[in-house]
């Protein structure tokens, strides 16, 4: 908190998503995950215990267990294997936690298989974590499938504990998931699309690179009270983006994050 000058809640992930995204640079075993450095090829073992140690050192308010996240196309057997390993890691993470001013969330896995989701939720809720996350979604499957799995899984989680949905961050998906019982989200999507010139508004998503905004002497969203909309016109944002100014990415990101916070 002090390092960033941020006095609001912070969530850290354990590295589980990197197990998925860096598949070509890692090896998984029951002990943990060994990553190979893309710089010098050196190997680094991340165990559940180390994942907790790192997150405790960072001082986040909500920390996550180490989990294995298979691809959405993985077969039942592969997904089941990853789920069982995630359960074992969750138990080790829980035992490794020594700072109890932080909340530790378990992560329900099981891919697109309702049976595995039920088994995962049942096992993890029996361990009485501080909160529960739904992982392994938004990896390429359709939004309809994502929402179906969310609805089925959230019904298996206790209502008196926070329920977190990992990797979902579009306005429509957030609203739809809240209606299903989700409390917390994490996603890089609002910043990713901002860097590509996409801005969220109450009239829909727009692309600031389009020529229609080159002479628009008004904010991109007159109903928005964010720093970007209070100080800069759409034409200026268009100019910054076209010139590839770094300020463009920052102002676009400020707007998108402000929009998300107002949902």
Beta strands, then each sheet from edge to edge (+ up, - down):
strand 1: 11-12
strand 2: 26-28
strand 3: 32-36
strand 4: 43-47
strand 5: 62-64
strand 6: 103-108
strand 7: 131-134
strand 8: 162-166
strand 9: 184-186
strand 10: 198-201
strand 11: 204-207
sheet 1: 1+ 5+ 6+ 7+ 8+ 9+
sheet 2: 2+ 3- 4+
sheet 3: 10+ 11-
end
